[in-house]
C-alpha cells in the first residue's frame, strides 16, 4: 500500500493521484478544517463523497465525531460508510477520558456490519495489538508523536509487525503523524505497511538539489546541438 495522503484538499489529492503515487487518503476533523471544508456535517459529507469517488477503489478514512455511546458511534459509522464503498471508519482506541468501549465499536463494525475500520490515535504496540485482535483492518501507530516523547518508534514498529505476523493477524500498520521525509522510508523498512504523508512531503521526496543541478546541466548542454 505504501503511501496515504493526509489531506482533504481536492487539488492536492488530484495532483498526487495523477502521479500514481498514493494508495489512499486519510482525514480527520482537524485536517478537514485546515483544508477549508465548511458547511457543517453537510459540507463534510459532500467533501467525503467527492474524495471517495475521486480515489476509488483506494480507501478514504473518515473519523467519527461522536463518542457518547457505543450505539451512537455505530450508528454514525453506518451513516458515514454509506456515503461510498471505499470509506473506512476511523475510531480512536479509547475515549478522551480513557473510556474503553471503543474496541466494542471496532469489533461490531468489522464483524457484524462488515465495515472496515482504521483504529487511530495509538501510541503503543499493545494498543495496536489489541485493535488488531478486535478485527481492525488498519491500526494507526502515531510514530511521530512517539518520537516526540523521546522514544524510537522504529523499535515499536518492528515489534508490532512481528506480533501481527506471528499471530496471523491481517491488520495493516499505518505509520501516522509523520514529522519528516526520512520517516517514510525508515518506517516502511521497519515493517509499516503504510505511511501517511502531507502533500509537502511528496514534493520533498521528489525534488533533490543535485537532481535540479544535473537536469539543468543536461538542458544547457543540449542547447549546443540546436541550430
Order of alpha helices (4+ residues) and beta strands (2+ residues): beta-alpha-beta-alpha-alpha-beta-alpha-beta-alpha-beta-alpha-beta-alpha-alpha-beta-alpha-beta-alpha-alpha
